[in-house]
Amino acid sequence: MEKLRVGVLGGTGMVGQRFIQILENHPWFEVAEIAASPRSAGHTYGEAVDGRWKLDGEVPENVKNIVIRDISDVKTVADNVDFVLSAVNMSKDEIKKIEEEYAKTETPVVSNNSAHRWTPDVPMIIPEINPEHTAVIEYQKKRLGTQRGFIAVKPNCSIQSYTPALAAWKEYEPYEVVATTYQAISGAGKTFKDWPEMNGNVIPFISGEEEKSEREPLRIFGHIENGQIVPAESPLITCQCIRIPVLYGHTAAAFVRFKQDPTKEELIEKLRAFSGVPQELKLPSAPEHFIQYMEEDDRPQVMKDVNYEGGMGVSIGRLRKDTMFDWKFVGLSHNTLRGAAGGAVECAELLTAQNYIQHK
């Protein structure tokens, strides 16, 4: 098939760079436009990220000579793309406004930003868990007055290390969860070069993160009713979110109470067998195995396991009985792949497979 043309909004930031890297050899998508702040506009992408490229490897050759457009030049960008991936660094209100402007040009928007995560008719998707939520797009298009333009978002990176396990264990009815997340500095768009004071340091606060970590899984587990997503009421989740001196990889230590009484073997089997629509459809970014369970006492480890399934899989370990709760475990996910750019690209692939994203 002829590749779909993608615009990357916020292409010079860390998640934007990860989008560019993922799309370099993508079988379905190719970068046609890059938009960023007025400061970068008018420069080639190669010039704009010179000395600011944060990822391993070189800037992909296929984008070096693309001239960056001002993100507010909506019509020009939209005229040259089939959809956009959004990772812009603006205020929440500005992001909401600019993403709706793009959607109203009949350009689908798949966003890594949090601005629209609680807009009732915008689906927030982990493709393996709630692909059916894309059906709410039809209601959203009526509100926007569009034929093909819409917004879809992916959830926060912090929830990816424990929410997939809860999804795999749904039939055992988890109803109370305590989780502490230990989050990499790239989640703040930083490297150790940018943030040297994180070396050997731990910061017990990440702005807004705890509320997202407690509430967003409930929207993922929700259902569509009267044209909007109604969040689930269970499980009740409480979180603390800690910044630690690691570049990539969010770890979670979680404790769970179930209404049912599963055995350890049953819980592990559910994790290993868990699979979803992306695996059925063999989406290009989908991991073959979404969740791996690790038997070793000292796994998962960031250094050894963060790149499981190309950074798109989730690693769970240390599942054991608890003295206060029923079970406890440790989870690990790659925060800029599964948790950010990779998850958004997989979401765009799902929307393409469902015919929500098409050639203009």
Backbone hydrogen bonds, N-H to C=O, Kabsch-Sander energy under -0.5 kcal/mol:
donor,donor_aa,acceptor,acceptor_aa,energy
4,L,28,W,-2.8
6,V,30,E,-3.1
7,G,83,F,-2.0
8,V,33,E,-2.4
9,L,7,G,-0.7
9,L,85,L,-3.1
10,G,8,V,-0.5
10,G,35,A,-2.5
11,G,8,V,-0.7
11,G,35,A,-1.7
13,G,10,G,-1.0
17,Q,13,G,-2.8
18,R,14,M,-1.8
19,F,15,V,-2.5
20,I,16,G,-2.3
21,Q,17,Q,-2.4
22,I,18,R,-2.7
23,L,19,F,-2.4
24,E,20,I,-0.5
24,E,21,Q,-1.0
25,N,22,I,-0.5
26,H,23,L,-1.2
30,E,4,L,-2.3
32,A,6,V,-3.3
33,E,6,V,-1.7
35,A,8,V,-2.7
36,A,69,R,-2.4
40,S,37,S,-1.1
41,A,37,S,-1.7
42,G,68,I,-2.9
43,H,40,S,-1.9
45,Y,63,V,-0.5
45,Y,66,I,-2.0
46,G,64,K,-2.5
48,A,44,T,-2.6
49,V,45,Y,-2.1
50,D,47,E,-0.9
52,R,49,V,-2.4
53,W,49,V,-1.0
54,K,52,R,-0.5
63,V,60,P,-1.4
64,K,60,P,-0.8
64,K,61,E,-0.6
66,I,63,V,-1.8
68,I,43,H,-3.0
69,R,34,I,-2.6
71,I,36,A,-2.6
73,D,70,D,-2.5
74,V,72,S,-1.9
77,V,73,D,-1.9
78,A,74,V,-3.0
79,D,75,K,-2.4
80,N,76,T,-0.7
80,N,77,V,-1.4
81,V,78,A,-1.1
82,D,5,R,-3.0
83,F,5,R,-1.5
84,V,108,P,-2.7
85,L,7,G,-2.7
86,S,110,V,-2.4
87,A,9,L,-2.5
90,M,88,V,-0.9
95,I,91,S,-2.6
96,K,92,K,-2.6
97,K,93,D,-2.1
98,I,94,E,-2.7
99,E,95,I,-2.7
100,E,96,K,-1.9
101,E,97,K,-2.1
102,Y,98,I,-2.1
103,A,99,E,-2.4
104,K,100,E,-2.3
105,T,102,Y,-1.5
106,E,103,A,-1.6
107,T,102,Y,-1.3
109,V,150,F,-2.7
110,V,84,V,-2.6
111,S,109,V,-0.6
111,S,152,A,-3.0
112,N,86,S,-3.0
117,R,114,S,-1.8
119,T,116,H,-1.4
122,V,119,T,-2.4
125,I,123,P,-0.6
125,I,153,V,-2.6
129,I,126,I,-2.6
130,N,126,I,-2.1
133,H,130,N,-1.6
134,T,131,P,-1.4
135,A,132,E,-1.7
136,V,133,H,-1.9
137,I,134,T,-2.0
138,E,135,A,-1.1
139,Y,136,V,-0.7
140,Q,136,V,-1.9
141,K,137,I,-2.8
142,K,138,E,-1.2
143,R,139,Y,-1.8
144,L,140,Q,-2.6
145,G,141,K,-1.5
146,T,141,K,-2.2
152,A,109,V,-2.7
153,V,123,P,-2.7
154,K,111,S,-1.8
159,I,156,N,-0.8
160,Q,157,C,-1.2
161,S,158,S,-0.7
162,Y,159,I,-1.1
163,T,159,I,-2.5
166,L,162,Y,-1.8
167,A,163,T,-2.4
168,A,164,P,-2.2
169,W,165,A,-1.6
170,K,167,A,-1.3
172,Y,169,W,-1.9
173,E,170,K,-2.2
175,Y,257,R,-2.8
176,E,257,R,-1.2
177,V,236,L,-2.7
178,V,255,F,-2.2
179,A,238,T,-2.5
180,T,253,A,-2.2
181,T,240,Q,-2.8
182,Y,251,T,-3.6
183,Q,181,T,-0.6
183,Q,242,I,-3.5
185,I,246,V,-2.8
186,S,247,L,-1.4
187,G,184,A,-1.2
188,A,185,I,-1.9
189,G,186,S,-2.1
190,K,185,I,-1.5
195,W,191,T,-1.8
198,M,195,W,-2.1
199,N,196,P,-1.8
201,N,198,M,-2.2
203,I,243,R,-2.3
205,F,203,I,-0.6
209,E,206,I,-2.0
210,E,206,I,-0.5
212,K,208,G,-1.6
213,S,209,E,-2.4
214,E,210,E,-1.6
215,R,211,E,-2.4
216,E,212,K,-2.4
218,L,215,R,-0.8
219,R,215,R,-1.1
219,R,216,E,-0.6
220,I,216,E,-2.1
221,F,217,P,-2.2
222,G,219,R,-1.1
223,H,230,V,-2.1
225,E,228,Q,-2.9
228,Q,225,E,-1.1
229,I,120,P,-2.8
230,V,223,H,-3.5
230,V,228,Q,-0.6
232,A,218,L,-2.9
236,L,175,Y,-2.5
238,T,177,V,-2.2
240,Q,179,A,-1.6
242,I,181,T,-2.9
243,R,203,I,-3.0
244,I,183,Q,-2.4
244,I,242,I,-0.5
246,V,244,I,-2.3
250,H,333,S,-2.6
251,T,182,Y,-2.3
251,T,249,G,-0.5
252,A,331,G,-2.6
253,A,180,T,-2.6
254,A,252,A,-0.6
254,A,329,F,-2.8
255,F,178,V,-2.6
256,V,327,W,-3.1
257,R,176,E,-2.4
259,K,172,Y,-0.7
259,K,173,E,-1.9
260,Q,172,Y,-2.0
267,L,263,T,-2.2
268,I,264,K,-2.5
269,E,265,E,-2.4
270,K,266,E,-2.3
271,L,267,L,-1.8
272,R,268,I,-2.5
273,A,269,E,-2.1
274,F,270,K,-0.9
274,F,271,L,-0.7
279,Q,276,G,-0.6
280,E,276,G,-1.9
281,L,277,V,-3.0
282,K,278,P,-0.6
283,L,278,P,-2.2
286,A,283,L,-1.4
290,F,274,F,-0.6
290,F,288,E,-0.5
292,Q,314,V,-2.5
294,M,316,I,-2.8
299,R,296,E,-1.2
305,D,301,Q,-3.0
306,V,302,V,-1.7
308,Y,305,D,-1.9
310,G,307,N,-1.4
311,G,308,Y,-0.7
312,M,309,E,-1.6
313,G,308,Y,-2.0
314,V,290,F,-3.0
315,S,332,L,-2.5
316,I,292,Q,-2.8
317,G,330,V,-2.6
318,R,294,M,-0.6
320,R,318,R,-0.5
320,R,328,K,-2.3
322,D,326,D,-1.5
326,D,256,V,-1.5
327,W,256,V,-2.1
328,K,320,R,-2.3
329,F,254,A,-2.4
330,V,317,G,-2.7
331,G,252,A,-2.7
332,L,315,S,-2.1
333,S,250,H,-2.0
335,N,333,S,-0.6
338,R,311,G,-1.8
339,G,334,H,-2.8
340,A,337,L,-0.9
341,A,336,T,-1.1
342,G,336,T,-0.9
343,G,337,L,-2.1
344,A,340,A,-2.2
345,V,341,A,-2.5
346,E,342,G,-2.5
347,C,343,G,-1.8
348,A,344,A,-2.3
349,E,345,V,-2.2
350,L,346,E,-2.4
351,L,347,C,-2.5
352,T,348,A,-1.8
353,A,349,E,-2.7
354,Q,350,L,-1.9
355,N,352,T,-1.6
356,Y,351,L,-2.5
357,I,351,L,-1.5
358,Q,356,Y,-0.5
